[in-house]
C-alpha cells in the first residue's frame, strides 16, 4: 500500500492552486520544490476529499474544487 501524502505537501498544493486557475502536477511539483510522485499522492487524496478536481482539456489539469477561472 502507498504511503499517505504529507499534510504539508497537501497544504502547499492547495496554496499553489489558490494562486492559479489550473495546473499540471509536474508544474505544481516544480513550483513547491517537491517530487512529482509526492504531488500525485497529495492531489489524489485532495480529490477524494473533494478539495480539488481534475480537468481534462487535451491533457489533465487539477484545480481547486468550485474555483472558477
Secondary structure, DSSP 8 states (H G I E B T S, - for coil): ------HHHHHHHHHHHTTSS-B-HHHHHHHHTS-HHHHHHHHHHHHHTTSEEEEESSSEEEEETT---
